[in-house]
Amino acid sequence: MSSKKDKKSNPQVFQEPASDYDKQNKEPDSFSYDAALAEIQQIVSDMQESAIGMDELLSKHERANALIELCQKKLRAIKPKFDISF
């Protein structure tokens, strides 16, 4: 029995939807660090200031986590360029 058939016949199997980041950004290396940071700050502000639904909250949380991960990756990549030995 194939797994596709099992998923169709078993309604209890939950498939997690792709995050907003996955849908919007196929090439993570092409992002601007400053733009990503500004978007993270806007997401945090939106989450703090407005009453948003659980679905939107989850979506914003996933997007912020993806952006944070990409920013950390970019910082790790450039860190050796700024390390100075004394």
Secondary structure as UniProt FT lines:
FT   HELIX           3..9
FT   TURN            11..12
FT   HELIX           20..24
FT   HELIX           28..30
FT   HELIX           33..49
FT   HELIX           54..82
//
